Amino acid sequence: MDYTERIAQEVSVLVPKLAVGVWKKFFEIEELTNRQIIVLMFLYENKSVKISDIARGLFVSFPTITGIVDRLVKKGYLLRGRNSKDRRIVYINLSNKGQNFVKRFKENIRKRWQKILSYLTREEQESYLSILKKILKTIEEKNA
């Protein structure tokens, strides 16, 4: 096993643990699944979109995303709206409840990260941020 493969193996174990550690307390008090939260976050960043745009943007099948959206509409987090020029086109938007949830979620995650990062030195924090940005840039370039 070469060096990069060994590091990749360790990262593949550590990153999910990291995500669970950061999100865990929030999931314990919410009624939403992680997939539903990801859809809400996507809509928060992309505003009014079609279901097919959500499916494409999150690399999920159309039937899967339709089920997730249906449940979020029933719970009051999302709204469906029709295009005024073509009534066949349905747009999905965050409701006030959905917007408030995402704002609260983002704030809780920020606070959790602040606490976690406080255990690192300033240099370690800067290095961590720089590495994350570089990884994200690489992912975005490869997906474009």
DSSP file (Angstrom, degrees, kcal/mol; ACC not computed):
  #  RESIDUE AA STRUCTURE BP1 BP2  ACC     N-H-->O    O-->H-N    N-H-->O    O-->H-N    TCO  KAPPA ALPHA  PHI   PSI    X-CA   Y-CA   Z-CA
    1    1 A M              0   0    0      0, 0.0     2,-0.0     0, 0.0     0, 0.0   0.000 360.0 360.0 360.0 127.3    0.0    0.0    0.0
    2    2 A D     >  -     0   0    0      1,-0.1     4,-2.1     4,-0.0     5,-0.2  -0.276 360.0 -99.7 -80.9 172.9    1.5    3.4   -1.0
    3    3 A Y  H  > S+     0   0    0      1,-0.2     4,-2.4     2,-0.2     5,-0.2   0.915 120.2  47.5 -59.7 -49.5    1.5    6.5    1.2
    4    4 A T  H  > S+     0   0    0      1,-0.2     4,-2.8     2,-0.2    -1,-0.2   0.886 111.3  51.9 -62.9 -39.3   -1.5    8.2   -0.5
    5    5 A E  H  > S+     0   0    0      2,-0.2     4,-2.1     1,-0.2    -1,-0.2   0.901 110.0  49.1 -64.0 -40.3   -3.6    5.0   -0.3
    6    6 A R  H  X S+     0   0    0     -4,-2.1     4,-2.0     2,-0.2    -2,-0.2   0.918 113.4  46.1 -64.8 -44.2   -2.8    4.6    3.4
    7    7 A I  H  X S+     0   0    0     -4,-2.4     4,-2.9     1,-0.2     5,-0.2   0.919 111.1  52.8 -64.4 -43.2   -3.8    8.2    4.1
    8    8 A A  H  X S+     0   0    0     -4,-2.8     4,-2.5     1,-0.2    -1,-0.2   0.887 107.5  52.4 -59.4 -39.5   -6.9    7.9    2.0
    9    9 A Q  H  X S+     0   0    0     -4,-2.1     4,-0.8     2,-0.2    -1,-0.2   0.924 112.1  44.6 -63.5 -44.3   -7.9    4.8    4.0
   10   10 A E  H >X S+     0   0    0     -4,-2.0     4,-2.5     1,-0.2     3,-0.7   0.916 113.4  50.2 -66.0 -42.9   -7.5    6.7    7.3
   11   11 A V  H 3X S+     0   0    0     -4,-2.9     4,-2.9     1,-0.2    -2,-0.2   0.893 104.2  58.8 -62.5 -39.7   -9.3    9.8    6.0
   12   12 A S  H 3< S+     0   0    0     -4,-2.5    -1,-0.2     1,-0.2    -2,-0.2   0.749 113.1  39.8 -64.2 -22.4  -12.2    7.6    4.7
   13   13 A V  H <X S+     0   0    0     -4,-0.8     4,-1.1    -3,-0.7    -2,-0.2   0.835 118.3  46.4 -88.4 -40.3  -12.7    6.4    8.3
   14   14 A L  H  X S+     0   0    0     -4,-2.5     4,-2.5     1,-0.2    -2,-0.2   0.873 103.1  60.0 -74.6 -38.9  -12.1    9.8   10.1
   15   15 A V  H  X S+     0   0    0     -4,-2.9     4,-2.7     1,-0.2     5,-0.2   0.922 105.6  46.8 -62.5 -46.6  -14.2   12.1    7.9
   16   16 A P  H  > S+     0   0    0      0, 0.0     4,-2.5     0, 0.0    -1,-0.2   0.911 113.3  50.3 -61.1 -37.8  -17.6   10.3    8.6
   17   17 A K  H  X S+     0   0    0     -4,-1.1     4,-2.4     2,-0.2    -2,-0.2   0.896 110.4  50.7 -63.2 -38.9  -16.7   10.2   12.3
   18   18 A L  H  X S+     0   0    0     -4,-2.5     4,-2.2     2,-0.2     5,-0.2   0.931 110.2  48.7 -62.8 -46.8  -15.9   14.0   12.1
   19   19 A A  H  X S+     0   0    0     -4,-2.7     4,-2.7     1,-0.2     5,-0.3   0.923 112.8  47.3 -60.9 -45.4  -19.3   14.7   10.4
   20   20 A V  H  X S+     0   0    0     -4,-2.5     4,-2.6     1,-0.2    -1,-0.2   0.907 111.0  52.8 -63.1 -41.0  -21.2   12.7   13.0
   21   21 A G  H  < S+     0   0    0     -4,-2.4     4,-0.4    -5,-0.2    -1,-0.2   0.869 114.1  41.6 -62.7 -37.1  -19.3   14.4   15.8
   22   22 A V  H  < S+     0   0    0     -4,-2.2     4,-0.3     1,-0.1    -2,-0.2   0.900 126.2  32.1 -77.0 -41.8  -20.2   17.8   14.5
   23   23 A W  H >X S+     0   0    0     -4,-2.7     4,-2.2    -5,-0.2     3,-0.7   0.667  93.3  93.6 -90.5 -18.2  -23.8   17.1   13.6
   24   24 A K  H 3X S+     0   0    0     -4,-2.6     4,-1.7    -5,-0.3    -1,-0.1   0.859  85.4  45.7 -50.1 -54.6  -24.7   14.6   16.3
   25   25 A K  H 3> S+     0   0    0     -4,-0.4     4,-0.7     1,-0.2    -1,-0.3   0.860 113.3  51.7 -61.2 -34.7  -26.2   16.8   19.0
   26   26 A F  H X> S+     0   0    0     -3,-0.7     3,-1.0    -4,-0.3     4,-0.7   0.914 108.0  50.7 -68.6 -41.7  -28.2   18.7   16.4
   27   27 A F  H 3< S+     0   0    0     -4,-2.2     3,-0.4     1,-0.2    -1,-0.2   0.803 100.6  65.0 -65.9 -28.0  -29.7   15.5   14.9
   28   28 A E  H 3< S+     0   0    0     -4,-1.7    -1,-0.2    -5,-0.2    -2,-0.2   0.785 109.9  36.5 -66.0 -25.9  -30.7   14.3   18.4
   29   29 A I  H << S+     0   0    0     -3,-1.0     2,-0.3    -4,-0.7    -1,-0.2   0.482 104.9  82.0-106.4  -3.2  -33.2   17.2   18.7
   30   30 A E     <  -     0   0    0     -4,-0.7     0, 0.0    -3,-0.4     0, 0.0  -0.686  66.5-142.1-106.0 158.0  -34.5   17.5   15.2
   31   31 A E  S    S+     0   0    0     -2,-0.3     2,-0.3     2,-0.1    -1,-0.1   0.279  73.2  95.6 -95.1   8.3  -37.2   15.6   13.3
   32   32 A L        -     0   0    0     -5,-0.1    -2,-0.1     1,-0.0     2,-0.1  -0.731  68.5-128.3-107.8 150.6  -35.3   15.6   10.1
   33   33 A T     >  -     0   0    0     -2,-0.3     4,-2.2     1,-0.1     5,-0.2  -0.437  33.3-107.1 -83.8 166.1  -33.0   13.0    8.4
   34   34 A N  H  > S+     0   0    0      1,-0.2     4,-2.2     2,-0.2     5,-0.1   0.877 121.2  53.7 -63.3 -35.7  -29.5   14.0    7.2
   35   35 A R  H  > S+     0   0    0      2,-0.2     4,-2.1     1,-0.2    -1,-0.2   0.905 107.9  50.0 -63.9 -40.7  -30.8   13.7    3.5
   36   36 A Q  H  > S+     0   0    0      1,-0.2     4,-2.3     2,-0.2    -2,-0.2   0.905 110.4  50.0 -64.4 -40.8  -33.6   16.1    4.3
   37   37 A I  H  X S+     0   0    0     -4,-2.2     4,-2.6     1,-0.2    -2,-0.2   0.899 108.2  53.1 -64.5 -39.9  -31.2   18.6    5.9
   38   38 A I  H  X S+     0   0    0     -4,-2.2     4,-2.4     2,-0.2    -1,-0.2   0.902 108.9  49.8 -62.4 -40.3  -29.0   18.4    2.8
   39   39 A V  H  X S+     0   0    0     -4,-2.1     4,-2.4     2,-0.2    -2,-0.2   0.925 110.8  49.3 -63.4 -44.4  -32.0   19.2    0.6
   40   40 A L  H  X S+     0   0    0     -4,-2.3     4,-2.1     1,-0.2    -2,-0.2   0.912 111.6  49.0 -61.4 -41.9  -32.9   22.2    2.8
   41   41 A M  H  X S+     0   0    0     -4,-2.6     4,-1.9     2,-0.2    -1,-0.2   0.903 109.8  52.0 -64.0 -41.2  -29.3   23.4    2.7
   42   42 A F  H  X S+     0   0    0     -4,-2.4     4,-2.1     1,-0.2    -2,-0.2   0.924 111.5  46.5 -60.3 -45.4  -29.2   23.0   -1.1
   43   43 A L  H  X S+     0   0    0     -4,-2.4     4,-2.1     1,-0.2    -1,-0.2   0.850 107.8  56.5 -67.7 -34.1  -32.4   25.1   -1.4
   44   44 A Y  H  < S+     0   0    0     -4,-2.1    -1,-0.2     1,-0.2    -2,-0.2   0.894 114.7  39.0 -62.4 -39.3  -31.1   27.7    0.9
   45   45 A E  H  < S+     0   0    0     -4,-1.9    -2,-0.2     1,-0.1    -1,-0.2   0.794 127.2  33.7 -80.3 -29.5  -28.0   28.2   -1.4
   46   46 A N  H  < S-     0   0    0     -4,-2.1    -2,-0.2     1,-0.3    -3,-0.2   0.441  88.4-158.8-111.1  -2.0  -29.9   27.8   -4.7
   47   47 A K     <  +     0   0    0     -4,-2.1     2,-0.5    -5,-0.2    -1,-0.3  -0.311  63.4  15.9  60.2-134.4  -33.3   29.4   -3.9
   48   48 A S  S    S+     0   0    0     45,-0.1     2,-0.3    -4,-0.1    45,-0.2  -0.585  80.5 153.1 -79.4 117.1  -36.2   28.5   -6.1
   49   49 A V  E     -A   92   0A   0     43,-1.8    43,-3.5    -2,-0.5     2,-0.2  -0.920  43.7-104.1-139.7 164.7  -35.4   25.4   -8.2
   50   50 A K  E >>  -A   91   0A   0     -2,-0.3     4,-1.6    41,-0.2     3,-0.5  -0.522  36.1-112.9 -83.2 157.5  -37.1   22.5   -9.9
   51   51 A I  H 3> S+     0   0    0     39,-0.5     4,-2.6     1,-0.2     5,-0.2   0.886 119.1  57.1 -58.0 -38.9  -37.0   19.0   -8.4
   52   52 A S  H 3> S+     0   0    0      1,-0.2     4,-2.4     2,-0.2    -1,-0.2   0.851 103.4  53.7 -63.0 -32.8  -34.9   17.8  -11.3
   53   53 A D  H <> S+     0   0    0     -3,-0.5     4,-2.7     2,-0.2    -1,-0.2   0.885 109.1  48.5 -66.7 -38.4  -32.3   20.5  -10.4
   54   54 A I  H  X S+     0   0    0     -4,-1.6     4,-2.1     2,-0.2    -2,-0.2   0.946 111.8  49.1 -65.4 -47.6  -32.2   19.3   -6.8
   55   55 A A  H  X>S+     0   0    0     -4,-2.6     5,-2.4     1,-0.2     4,-0.6   0.926 115.6  43.5 -57.6 -46.5  -31.7   15.7   -8.0
   56   56 A R  H ><5S+     0   0    0     -4,-2.4     3,-0.6     1,-0.2    -1,-0.2   0.911 113.8  50.7 -65.9 -43.4  -28.9   16.7  -10.4
   57   57 A G  H 3<5S+     0   0    0     -4,-2.7    -1,-0.2     1,-0.2    -2,-0.2   0.786 119.0  36.2 -67.7 -27.9  -27.3   19.0   -7.9
   58   58 A L  H 3<5S-     0   0    0     -4,-2.1    -1,-0.2    -5,-0.2    -2,-0.2   0.357 107.3-120.7-106.8   4.3  -27.2   16.4   -5.2
   59   59 A F  T <<5 +     0   0    0     -3,-0.6     2,-0.3    -4,-0.6    -3,-0.2   0.914  67.8 134.7  57.0  46.9  -26.5   13.4   -7.4
   60   60 A V      < -     0   0    0     -5,-2.4    -1,-0.2    -6,-0.2    -2,-0.2  -0.922  60.9 -99.1-124.7 149.3  -29.7   11.6   -6.3
   61   61 A S     >  -     0   0    0     -2,-0.3     4,-2.4     1,-0.1     5,-0.2  -0.275  31.1-116.5 -66.6 154.7  -32.4    9.9   -8.5
   62   62 A F  H  > S+     0   0    0      1,-0.2     4,-2.3     2,-0.2     5,-0.2   0.915 114.5  49.6 -58.7 -47.1  -35.5   11.8   -9.4
   63   63 A P  H  > S+     0   0    0      0, 0.0     4,-1.8     0, 0.0    -1,-0.2   0.893 111.5  50.0 -62.1 -37.3  -37.8    9.4   -7.5
   64   64 A T  H  > S+     0   0    0      1,-0.2     4,-1.9     2,-0.2    -2,-0.2   0.942 112.9  44.6 -64.5 -47.5  -35.7    9.6   -4.4
   65   65 A I  H  X S+     0   0    0     -4,-2.4     4,-2.8     1,-0.2     5,-0.2   0.851 109.2  57.4 -68.5 -32.9  -35.6   13.3   -4.3
   66   66 A T  H  X S+     0   0    0     -4,-2.3     4,-2.7    -5,-0.2    -1,-0.2   0.916 107.4  48.1 -62.1 -42.7  -39.3   13.5   -5.0
   67   67 A G  H  X S+     0   0    0     -4,-1.8     4,-2.1     2,-0.2    -2,-0.2   0.910 112.5  48.2 -63.3 -42.9  -40.0   11.4   -1.9
   68   68 A I  H  X S+     0   0    0     -4,-1.9     4,-2.1     2,-0.2    -2,-0.2   0.935 113.5  46.9 -63.0 -46.5  -37.7   13.6    0.2
   69   69 A V  H  X S+     0   0    0     -4,-2.8     4,-2.5     1,-0.2     5,-0.2   0.917 109.3  54.6 -62.8 -44.0  -39.3   16.8   -1.1
   70   70 A D  H  X S+     0   0    0     -4,-2.7     4,-2.3     1,-0.2    -1,-0.2   0.917 109.9  46.9 -56.0 -44.6  -42.9   15.4   -0.5
   71   71 A R  H  X S+     0   0    0     -4,-2.1     4,-1.8     1,-0.2    -1,-0.2   0.886 111.9  50.2 -66.5 -38.0  -42.0   14.7    3.1
   72   72 A L  H  <>S+     0   0    0     -4,-2.1     5,-2.4     2,-0.2     6,-1.1   0.846 109.8  50.8 -69.6 -33.0  -40.5   18.1    3.6
   73   73 A V  H ><5S+     0   0    0     -4,-2.5     3,-1.2     4,-0.2    -2,-0.2   0.933 109.8  50.4 -66.4 -45.7  -43.6   19.8    2.1
   74   74 A K  H 3<5S+     0   0    0     -4,-2.3    -2,-0.2     1,-0.3    -1,-0.2   0.860 110.1  50.2 -60.3 -35.8  -45.8   17.8    4.5
   75   75 A K  T 3<5S-     0   0    0     -4,-1.8    -1,-0.3    -5,-0.2    -2,-0.2   0.541 118.3-113.7 -81.6  -6.4  -43.7   18.9    7.5
   76   76 A G  T < 5S+     0   0    0     -3,-1.2    22,-0.4    -4,-0.4    21,-0.4   0.584  86.7 112.5  89.2  10.5  -44.0   22.5    6.4
   77   77 A Y  S   <S+     0   0    0     -5,-2.4    18,-2.4    20,-0.2     2,-0.3   0.746  76.3  38.3 -86.4 -24.6  -40.3   23.1    5.5
   78   78 A L  E     -B   94   0A   0     -6,-1.1     2,-0.4    16,-0.3    16,-0.2  -0.878  64.6-151.8-127.0 157.8  -40.8   23.5    1.7
   79   79 A L  E     -B   93   0A   0     14,-3.0    14,-2.5    -2,-0.3     2,-0.4  -0.963  11.3-141.0-125.1 144.9  -43.4   25.0   -0.6
   80   80 A R  E     -B   92   0A   0     -2,-0.4     2,-0.3    12,-0.2    12,-0.2  -0.875  23.4-179.1-102.1 139.6  -44.3   24.1   -4.1
   81   81 A G  E     -B   91   0A   0     10,-2.8    10,-4.0    -2,-0.4     2,-0.3  -0.991  19.9-129.8-138.2 148.0  -45.0   26.8   -6.6
   82   82 A R  E     -B   90   0A   0     -2,-0.3     2,-0.4     8,-0.2     8,-0.2  -0.669  26.7-110.3 -95.7 150.1  -46.0   26.8  -10.3
   83   83 A N        -     0   0    0      6,-2.0     6,-0.2     3,-0.7    -1,-0.0  -0.643  22.8-139.8 -74.2 130.5  -44.4   28.7  -13.1
   84   84 A S  S    S+     0   0    0     -2,-0.4     3,-0.2     1,-0.2    -1,-0.1   0.789 100.9  42.5 -66.8 -27.0  -46.8   31.5  -14.2
   85   85 A K  S    S+     0   0    0      1,-0.3     2,-0.4     2,-0.0    -1,-0.2   0.800 127.8  26.2 -88.9 -31.4  -45.9   31.0  -17.9
   86   86 A D    >   -     0   0    0      3,-0.1     3,-1.9     1,-0.1    -3,-0.7  -0.861  65.2-166.7-135.9  99.6  -45.9   27.2  -17.9
   87   87 A R  T 3  S+     0   0    0     -2,-0.4    -1,-0.1     1,-0.3    -3,-0.1   0.629  84.2  70.0 -64.1 -14.0  -48.1   25.6  -15.2
   88   88 A R  T 3  S+     0   0    0     -6,-0.1     2,-0.5     2,-0.0    -1,-0.3   0.756  82.3  85.6 -73.7 -23.2  -46.5   22.2  -15.7
   89   89 A I    <   -     0   0    0     -3,-1.9    -6,-2.0    -6,-0.2     2,-0.5  -0.683  65.3-163.0 -85.0 125.1  -43.2   23.4  -14.2
   90   90 A V  E     - B   0  82A   0     -2,-0.5   -39,-0.5    -8,-0.2     2,-0.4  -0.925   0.5-159.4-111.3 128.0  -43.1   23.2  -10.4
   91   91 A Y  E     -AB  50  81A   0    -10,-4.0   -10,-2.8    -2,-0.5     2,-0.5  -0.822   7.8-143.4-105.1 146.5  -40.6   25.1   -8.3
   92   92 A I  E     +AB  49  80A   0    -43,-3.5   -43,-1.8    -2,-0.4     2,-0.3  -0.919  23.3 173.8-110.6 133.2  -39.6   24.2   -4.8
   93   93 A N  E     - B   0  79A   0    -14,-2.5   -14,-3.0    -2,-0.5     2,-0.3  -0.936  35.8-102.7-133.4 156.0  -38.8   26.9   -2.2
   94   94 A L  E     - B   0  78A   0     -2,-0.3   -16,-0.3   -16,-0.2     2,-0.1  -0.613  34.8-139.1 -73.6 137.5  -38.0   27.0    1.4
   95   95 A S     >  -     0   0    0    -18,-2.4     4,-2.7    -2,-0.3     5,-0.2  -0.321  35.2 -94.4 -80.1 176.5  -41.0   28.0    3.6
   96   96 A N  H  > S+     0   0    0      1,-0.2     4,-2.7     2,-0.2     5,-0.2   0.904 131.0  52.9 -58.2 -40.5  -40.4   30.4    6.6
   97   97 A K  H  > S+     0   0    0    -21,-0.4     4,-2.2     1,-0.2    -1,-0.2   0.908 110.1  47.8 -61.5 -41.9  -40.1   27.3    8.7
   98   98 A G  H  > S+     0   0    0    -22,-0.4     4,-2.4   -21,-0.3    -2,-0.2   0.907 112.0  48.6 -65.6 -42.9  -37.4   25.9    6.4
   99   99 A Q  H  X S+     0   0    0     -4,-2.7     4,-2.4     2,-0.2    -2,-0.2   0.921 112.3  48.7 -63.4 -43.7  -35.5   29.1    6.3
  100  100 A N  H  X S+     0   0    0     -4,-2.7     4,-2.4    -5,-0.2     5,-0.2   0.895 110.4  52.2 -63.5 -39.6  -35.5   29.4   10.1
  101  101 A F  H  X S+     0   0    0     -4,-2.2     4,-3.0    -5,-0.2    -2,-0.2   0.950 110.2  47.2 -60.5 -49.3  -34.4   25.8   10.4
  102  102 A V  H  X S+     0   0    0     -4,-2.4     4,-3.0     1,-0.2     5,-0.2   0.908 112.1  50.0 -62.5 -42.4  -31.4   26.3    8.0
  103  103 A K  H  X S+     0   0    0     -4,-2.4     4,-2.0     2,-0.2    -1,-0.2   0.928 114.2  44.7 -61.2 -44.2  -30.4   29.5    9.8
  104  104 A R  H  X S+     0   0    0     -4,-2.4     4,-2.5     2,-0.2    -2,-0.2   0.904 113.8  50.7 -65.0 -42.2  -30.5   27.8   13.2
  105  105 A F  H  X S+     0   0    0     -4,-3.0     4,-2.6     2,-0.2     5,-0.2   0.937 110.8  47.7 -61.2 -49.0  -28.7   24.7   11.8
  106  106 A K  H  X S+     0   0    0     -4,-3.0     4,-2.4     1,-0.2    -1,-0.2   0.890 112.3  49.9 -62.2 -39.6  -25.9   26.8   10.3
  107  107 A E  H  X S+     0   0    0     -4,-2.0     4,-2.4    -5,-0.2    -1,-0.2   0.915 111.4  48.2 -66.1 -42.7  -25.5   28.7   13.5
  108  108 A N  H  X S+     0   0    0     -4,-2.5     4,-2.2     2,-0.2    -2,-0.2   0.899 112.6  48.5 -64.1 -40.8  -25.4   25.5   15.6
  109  109 A I  H  X S+     0   0    0     -4,-2.6     4,-2.7     2,-0.2     5,-0.2   0.912 110.5  51.8 -65.9 -41.4  -22.8   24.0   13.3
  110  110 A R  H  X S+     0   0    0     -4,-2.4     4,-2.5    -5,-0.2    -2,-0.2   0.929 110.9  47.6 -60.4 -45.1  -20.7   27.2   13.4
  111  111 A K  H  X S+     0   0    0     -4,-2.4     4,-2.1     2,-0.2    -1,-0.2   0.896 111.2  51.1 -63.3 -40.0  -20.7   27.1   17.2
  112  112 A R  H  X S+     0   0    0     -4,-2.2     4,-2.4     1,-0.2    -2,-0.2   0.930 111.7  47.0 -63.5 -44.8  -19.8   23.5   17.3
  113  113 A W  H  X S+     0   0    0     -4,-2.7     4,-3.3     1,-0.2     5,-0.2   0.888 108.5  55.9 -63.6 -38.7  -16.9   24.1   14.9
  114  114 A Q  H  X S+     0   0    0     -4,-2.5     4,-1.2    -5,-0.2    -1,-0.2   0.923 109.7  45.9 -59.8 -43.4  -15.8   27.1   17.0
  115  115 A K  H  < S+     0   0    0     -4,-2.1     4,-0.4     2,-0.2     3,-0.2   0.930 114.9  46.8 -65.0 -45.2  -15.6   24.8   20.0
  116  116 A I  H >< S+     0   0    0     -4,-2.4     3,-1.5     1,-0.2    -2,-0.2   0.930 112.2  49.8 -62.6 -46.3  -13.8   22.1   18.2
  117  117 A L  H >< S+     0   0    0     -4,-3.3     3,-2.0     1,-0.3    -1,-0.2   0.731  93.4  75.4 -68.2 -21.5  -11.3   24.5   16.6
  118  118 A S  T 3< S+     0   0    0     -4,-1.2    -1,-0.3     1,-0.3    -2,-0.2   0.702  87.4  62.7 -64.9 -16.4  -10.5   26.1   19.9
  119  119 A Y  T <  S+     0   0    0     -3,-1.5    -1,-0.3    -4,-0.4     2,-0.3   0.527  95.9  75.1 -83.2  -6.2   -8.4   23.0   20.7
  120  120 A L  S <  S-     0   0    0     -3,-2.0     2,-0.0    -4,-0.1    -3,-0.0  -0.717  87.6-109.6-103.7 155.5   -6.1   23.8   17.9
  121  121 A T     >  -     0   0    0     -2,-0.3     4,-2.5     1,-0.1     5,-0.2  -0.322  36.5-104.2 -71.9 166.0   -3.4   26.5   17.7
  122  122 A R  H  > S+     0   0    0      1,-0.2     4,-2.4     2,-0.2     5,-0.2   0.905 124.1  50.6 -58.0 -42.2   -3.9   29.4   15.4
  123  123 A E  H  > S+     0   0    0      2,-0.2     4,-2.6     1,-0.2    -1,-0.2   0.898 110.1  49.3 -64.1 -41.3   -1.5   27.9   12.9
  124  124 A E  H  > S+     0   0    0      2,-0.2     4,-2.8     1,-0.2    -1,-0.2   0.901 110.4  51.0 -65.2 -39.9   -3.3   24.6   13.0
  125  125 A Q  H  X S+     0   0    0     -4,-2.5     4,-2.5     2,-0.2    -2,-0.2   0.932 111.9  46.8 -61.3 -45.7   -6.6   26.3   12.4
  126  126 A E  H  X S+     0   0    0     -4,-2.4     4,-2.5     2,-0.2    -2,-0.2   0.908 113.6  48.4 -63.2 -42.4   -5.2   28.2    9.4
  127  127 A S  H  X S+     0   0    0     -4,-2.6     4,-2.6     2,-0.2     5,-0.2   0.924 111.4  50.0 -63.0 -45.1   -3.7   25.1    8.0
  128  128 A Y  H  X S+     0   0    0     -4,-2.8     4,-2.5     1,-0.2    -2,-0.2   0.930 112.6  46.8 -59.9 -47.0   -6.9   23.1    8.4
  129  129 A L  H  X S+     0   0    0     -4,-2.5     4,-2.4     1,-0.2    -1,-0.2   0.916 112.1  50.4 -61.5 -44.3   -8.9   25.9    6.7
  130  130 A S  H  X S+     0   0    0     -4,-2.5     4,-2.1     1,-0.2    -1,-0.2   0.909 111.5  47.8 -61.6 -43.5   -6.4   26.1    3.9
  131  131 A I  H  X S+     0   0    0     -4,-2.6     4,-2.6     2,-0.2     5,-0.2   0.920 110.8  51.2 -65.1 -44.2   -6.5   22.4    3.3
  132  132 A L  H  X S+     0   0    0     -4,-2.5     4,-2.7     1,-0.2     5,-0.2   0.921 110.6  49.0 -59.2 -44.2  -10.3   22.2    3.3
  133  133 A K  H  X S+     0   0    0     -4,-2.4     4,-2.5     1,-0.2    -1,-0.2   0.904 111.5  49.3 -62.4 -41.3  -10.5   25.0    0.8
  134  134 A K  H  X S+     0   0    0     -4,-2.1     4,-2.0     2,-0.2    -2,-0.2   0.909 112.3  47.4 -65.4 -42.4   -7.9   23.3   -1.5
  135  135 A I  H  X S+     0   0    0     -4,-2.6     4,-2.5     2,-0.2    -2,-0.2   0.932 113.0  48.7 -64.1 -45.7   -9.8   20.0   -1.3
  136  136 A L  H  X S+     0   0    0     -4,-2.7     4,-2.8     1,-0.2    -2,-0.2   0.904 109.9  51.8 -62.1 -41.8  -13.2   21.7   -2.0
  137  137 A K  H  X S+     0   0    0     -4,-2.5     4,-2.3     1,-0.2    -1,-0.2   0.910 110.4  49.1 -60.3 -42.8  -11.7   23.6   -5.0
  138  138 A T  H  X S+     0   0    0     -4,-2.0     4,-2.1     2,-0.2    -2,-0.2   0.917 111.7  48.5 -63.3 -43.9  -10.4   20.3   -6.4
  139  139 A I  H  X S+     0   0    0     -4,-2.5     4,-1.9     1,-0.2    -2,-0.2   0.930 112.0  48.8 -62.0 -45.7  -13.8   18.6   -5.9
  140  140 A E  H  X S+     0   0    0     -4,-2.8     4,-0.9     1,-0.2    -2,-0.2   0.885 111.9  49.2 -63.7 -39.0  -15.6   21.5   -7.6
  141  141 A E  H  < S+     0   0    0     -4,-2.3     3,-0.3     1,-0.2    -1,-0.2   0.885 111.9  48.1 -67.4 -38.8  -13.2   21.5  -10.5
  142  142 A K  H  < S+     0   0    0     -4,-2.1    -2,-0.2     1,-0.2    -1,-0.2   0.810 113.2  48.0 -71.7 -30.4  -13.5   17.7  -11.0
  143  143 A N  H  <        0   0    0     -4,-1.9    -1,-0.2     1,-0.2    -2,-0.2   0.615 360.0 360.0 -85.0 -12.9  -17.3   17.9  -10.9
  144  144 A A     <        0   0    0     -4,-0.9    -1,-0.2    -3,-0.3    -2,-0.1   0.491 360.0 360.0 -73.2 360.0  -17.6   20.8  -13.3
